[in-house]
Amino acid sequence: MTLTITTLTAPASRMTAGDVTPTRRGLAGWVCLILVAMGLTGGAASAGTFGLFRSTDEGRTWLPVGSGLPGELRVDALGHSGRNRLAGTERGLYVSRDDGGSWSRPARGVSGDLKVWEFANLGPRVYCATANGVWSSMDHGQSWTPVGRRLDGTNVLSLVVVGELMFAGTDRRGVHVLRSPTGDWEEISAGLPGEAQVFQFAVRRGVLFAALYSKGIFRFDPESRIWTSRGPEWPLRLVATDDVLLSGRNPGGVFALRDEGISWNWASLGLPEFAPTWAMARVGNSVLLGTSGDSGLMRSDDSGASWMRSDQGLPAGSSAIAFGPAESSVLAVMILK
């Protein structure tokens, strides 16, 4: 078993299963964290423990796929472009032309040793956030070129599209916006705390929110171009439905913001106590959650009001660490126990 304990300042890479974060619960909190970590034997630090699975019923049942993806290679991001599926790993990109069944390296562009954190689509292009800036492809992931120059050498953790704008969240360099695919990045970090790590974005009713690891959730006002805090919430993952903003803690379960205020309410009914959140994604009218425990993949059909197991076909004791929704199916990366 590998046990890693981090402080409330995350490492330079985004956390995955196997990392443990202290809370503000004192000694009792540390005890529960160690128990959570012990439940993840064979976790992210172990070799040959990752698997890819596909669902065609919005995450209710799963089948194994992923031929060509090395089993020891952690996949941190899943995306799509046209009919192709994309996998971003700790060592470069992979492309699938058969809905995740088989995978190969792209023809050129992103190097085979570059960490890839997230994908986003805007117009005919697909973009990826990497440990060396943002890259884009015009041929469904077969070739890639860097986007702009101001984020060269920057660890970009997250991407999101709002209208015709692309937003990039970085590791301690704030938030940047791209207004044209041939332009360059412009920083828009006013109101954010310094040294913020922007792990994820979410858009609810056209409003942009950013999840800052250990530093809260912030709302962006496009008129003033200023970010404002949405209350004392400590997210690792963030997802929006039509009705609610859901924040997944690590550990501590899920909390929901159901209005325009700053009051976050417990939304973990059906989840294991102090459940860590490794991944969250909206799939159709449901939300999928990767966690640990007897079932490492849970589903909510009521915007986080309650959760149920959604692991039929998955190996016992496995935990989901990434999701990739697309039009016809959803992919999930699992840590295998």
C-alpha positions in Angstrom: 0.0 0.0 0.0 1.2 3.5 -0.8 0.0 6.4 1.4 0.8 10.0 0.5 -0.2 12.9 2.8 -0.2 16.4 1.4 -0.8 19.7 3.0 -3.6 22.2 2.1 -1.3 23.5 -0.7 -1.7 21.0 -3.6 1.4 19.7 -5.4 2.3 21.0 -8.9 0.1 18.3 -10.4 -3.6 17.7 -9.8 -4.4 15.2 -7.1 -5.6 11.7 -8.0 -6.6 8.7 -5.9 -3.8 7.9 -3.5 -3.3 11.5 -2.4 -4.8 12.5 0.9 -5.7 16.1 2.0 -6.1 17.1 5.7 -9.3 18.9 6.6 -10.0 21.4 9.4 -11.4 18.6 11.6 -8.4 18.1 13.8 -7.1 14.8 14.9 -10.4 13.0 14.1 -10.1 14.3 10.6 -6.6 12.8 10.2 -7.9 9.4 11.4 -10.7 9.3 8.9 -8.3 10.3 6.1 -5.9 7.5 6.9 -8.8 5.0 6.7 -9.8 6.4 3.3 -6.3 6.0 2.0 -6.1 2.4 3.3 -9.2 1.6 1.2 -7.3 2.5 -1.9 -4.7 -0.3 -2.0 -3.3 -0.7 -5.4 -4.0 3.0 -6.1 -2.5 5.6 -8.4 1.1 5.0 -7.3 1.0 1.3 -8.2 1.9 0.0 -11.6 -0.5 -1.7 -14.0 -3.6 -0.8 -12.1 -5.7 1.4 -14.5 -8.5 0.3 -16.8 -10.9 2.0 -19.2 -14.6 1.2 -19.4 -17.5 2.4 -21.6 -21.2 2.9 -20.9 -24.0 3.5 -23.5 -26.7 4.0 -20.9 -25.5 7.2 -19.2 -23.3 5.3 -16.7 -25.6 2.6 -15.4 -23.7 -0.4 -16.9 -20.1 -0.7 -18.1 -18.0 -2.8 -20.4 -14.1 -2.9 -20.6 -12.4 -1.2 -23.6 -9.1 0.5 -24.1 -6.9 -1.8 -26.2 -3.6 0.0 -26.8 -3.6 2.1 -23.6 -0.8 0.9 -21.4 -2.3 -0.5 -18.1 0.3 1.2 -16.0 -0.4 4.6 -17.5 -2.7 7.0 -15.6 -5.3 8.7 -17.7 -6.2 12.1 -16.2 -8.5 13.4 -18.9 -11.0 12.1 -21.6 -12.3 14.2 -24.4 -13.7 13.9 -27.9 -13.5 15.5 -31.4 -15.9 14.5 -34.2 -16.1 10.7 -33.9 -12.7 10.4 -32.2 -12.2 9.9 -28.5 -9.1 11.5 -26.8 -7.2 10.4 -23.7 -4.8 12.7 -21.9 -2.3 10.9 -19.7 0.7 11.5 -17.5 2.8 10.8 -20.7 1.1 12.4 -23.6 -2.0 11.9 -25.8 -3.8 8.9 -27.3 -6.6 8.9 -29.9 -9.4 6.3 -30.5 -11.4 6.1 -33.7 -13.8 3.4 -32.4 -15.4 4.9 -29.3 -12.6 3.9 -27.0 -12.2 0.3 -28.2 -8.6 0.8 -29.4 -6.0 3.6 -29.0 -2.9 4.9 -30.7 -0.6 8.0 -30.5 -1.4 11.1 -32.6 0.7 11.6 -35.7 2.5 14.7 -34.4 2.4 17.6 -31.9 2.2 17.0 -28.2 5.3 15.1 -27.0 5.0 11.6 -25.5 6.2 12.8 -22.0 3.9 15.7 -21.6 1.1 15.6 -18.9 -2.4 16.4 -20.2 -5.0 17.5 -17.8 -8.2 18.4 -19.7 -9.9 18.9 -23.0 -12.4 21.4 -24.3 -14.1 22.0 -27.7 -14.7 25.3 -29.4 -15.9 25.5 -33.0 -13.9 23.1 -35.3 -11.0 22.9 -32.8 -10.3 20.7 -29.7 -8.0 22.1 -27.1 -6.0 20.4 -24.4 -4.6 21.8 -21.1 -1.0 20.5 -20.5 1.9 21.0 -18.2 3.4 23.1 -21.0 0.5 25.5 -22.0 -2.5 24.9 -24.2 -2.5 23.0 -27.5 -5.2 22.7 -30.2 -6.0 20.3 -33.1 -8.0 20.9 -36.2 -8.0 17.3 -37.4 -9.8 15.5 -34.5 -6.7 15.0 -32.4 -4.3 13.7 -35.1 -1.9 16.7 -34.9 -1.5 19.4 -32.4 0.0 23.0 -32.2 0.6 25.3 -29.3 -2.0 28.1 -28.7 -0.5 31.5 -28.1 2.8 32.2 -26.4 1.9 33.7 -23.0 1.2 30.3 -21.4 4.3 28.6 -22.8 5.9 26.7 -19.9 2.8 27.1 -17.7 1.1 24.2 -16.0 -2.5 24.6 -17.3 -4.9 22.5 -15.2 -8.3 23.3 -16.6 -10.2 24.6 -19.6 -13.8 25.7 -20.2 -15.7 27.4 -23.0 -18.2 30.2 -22.4 -19.8 31.5 -25.6 -17.0 32.1 -28.0 -14.3 32.5 -25.2 -11.9 29.9 -24.0 -10.8 30.1 -20.3 -7.7 28.5 -18.9 -7.0 27.8 -15.2 -3.4 27.5 -14.2 -1.2 26.3 -11.4 -0.5 29.5 -9.4 -0.7 31.8 -12.5 -4.4 32.7 -12.3 -7.1 32.5 -15.0 -6.5 33.5 -18.6 -8.9 34.0 -21.5 -8.5 33.4 -25.3 -10.7 35.6 -27.4 -9.6 34.3 -30.8 -8.0 31.0 -31.9 -5.3 33.0 -33.6 -4.8 35.5 -30.7 -3.0 35.1 -27.4 -4.0 34.7 -23.8 -5.0 37.6 -21.5 -5.0 37.2 -17.7 -8.2 37.9 -15.9 -7.4 37.1 -12.2 -8.7 40.2 -10.4 -10.3 39.1 -7.1 -8.7 35.7 -7.0 -6.3 34.9 -4.1 -2.6 34.7 -4.9 -0.9 31.4 -5.8 -4.3 29.9 -6.7 -4.5 26.5 -8.3 -7.6 26.4 -10.6 -8.5 22.8 -10.7 -11.8 23.0 -12.5 -14.4 25.3 -14.0 -18.2 25.0 -14.2 -20.8 27.0 -16.1 -24.3 27.3 -14.6 -26.9 29.3 -16.5 -24.2 31.1 -18.4 -22.3 32.1 -15.3 -18.7 30.9 -14.9 -17.4 29.5 -11.6 -13.8 28.4 -10.7 -12.8 25.8 -8.2 -9.6 26.8 -6.4 -7.9 24.0 -4.6 -8.0 24.8 -0.8 -9.0 28.4 -1.5 -12.7 28.3 -2.4 -15.0 28.7 -5.3 -15.2 32.0 -7.2 -17.8 33.5 -9.5 -16.7 35.6 -12.5 -18.5 38.9 -13.4 -17.9 39.6 -17.1 -18.9 43.3 -16.7 -16.4 44.2 -14.0 -14.0 41.3 -15.0 -13.7 40.5 -11.3 -14.0 37.2 -9.4 -15.9 37.1 -6.1 -16.0 34.3 -3.5 -19.0 32.0 -3.2 -18.5 31.2 0.4 -16.2 29.0 2.5 -16.1 25.8 0.3 -13.0 23.7 -0.4 -13.5 21.8 -3.7 -11.4 19.3 -5.6 -14.0 18.9 -8.3 -16.9 21.1 -9.5 -19.9 20.4 -11.8 -23.0 22.3 -12.7 -26.5 21.0 -13.5 -29.5 23.2 -14.5 -30.5 23.6 -10.8 -27.4 23.4 -8.7 -23.6 23.8 -8.4 -22.0 20.7 -6.9 -18.6 20.8 -5.1 -16.8 17.5 -4.5 -14.4 17.6 -1.5 -11.4 15.4 -0.9 -12.4 14.0 1.5 -15.7 15.2 3.0 -18.4 14.3 0.4 -20.4 16.6 -1.9 -21.9 20.0 -1.1 -24.5 22.0 -3.2 -25.2 25.6 -3.9 -28.8 25.9 -5.0 -29.2 29.7 -5.3 -27.1 32.8 -6.0 -26.0 33.1 -2.4 -23.0 31.6 -0.6 -24.5 28.9 1.5 -23.3 25.4 0.6 -25.5 22.5 1.9 -24.6 18.9 2.5 -25.5 16.8 -0.6 -24.0 13.4 0.2 -27.0 11.2 0.9 -26.0 7.6 -0.1 -22.3 8.3 -0.2 -19.8 6.7 2.1 -19.0 8.9 5.2 -16.2 11.4 4.4 -16.2 10.1 0.8 -13.3 11.6 -1.3 -14.1 13.0 -4.7 -11.8 12.0 -7.5 -13.9 12.9 -10.5 -17.3 14.4 -11.3 -19.2 14.8 -14.6 -22.6 15.6 -15.9 -23.9 12.9 -18.2 -27.4 13.5 -19.6 -29.7 14.3 -16.7 -27.4 12.5 -14.2 -24.1 13.3 -12.4 -21.4 10.7 -12.0 -19.0 10.7 -9.1 -15.7 8.8 -8.7 -15.0 8.0 -5.1 -13.7 5.1 -2.9 -15.4 2.4 -0.8 -17.5 -0.6 -1.8 -18.5 1.3 -5.0 -16.0 3.7 -6.5 -18.6 5.0 -9.0 -21.8 6.6 -7.8 -24.7 8.4 -9.7 -27.2 11.1 -8.8 -30.4 11.5 -10.9 -31.7 14.4 -8.7 -28.9 17.0 -8.9 -27.0 15.7 -5.9 -30.0 15.3 -3.5 -29.2 11.5 -3.3 -26.6 9.1 -4.7 -26.7 5.4 -5.7 -24.2 2.8 -6.9 -23.6 2.9 -10.7 -20.9 0.2 -11.0 -22.6 -2.7 -12.8 -19.9 -4.4 -14.9 -17.0 -2.7 -13.1 -14.4 -4.6 -11.1 -15.1 -4.8 -7.4 -13.3 -2.2 -5.3 -12.3 0.0 -8.3 -12.5 3.8 -8.2 -13.3 6.2 -11.0 -10.7 9.0 -11.5 -11.8 10.5 -14.9 -15.0 10.6 -17.0 -15.4 11.4 -20.7 -19.0 12.0 -21.8 -19.8 12.2 -25.5 -23.0 12.0 -27.6 -23.3 8.2 -27.8 -21.4 7.0 -24.7 -19.4 7.9 -21.6 -15.9 6.6 -20.8 -14.5 6.1 -17.3 -11.0 5.6 -16.1 -10.8 3.2 -13.1 -8.1 2.4 -10.6 -8.3 -1.3 -10.2 -8.0 -2.8 -6.8 
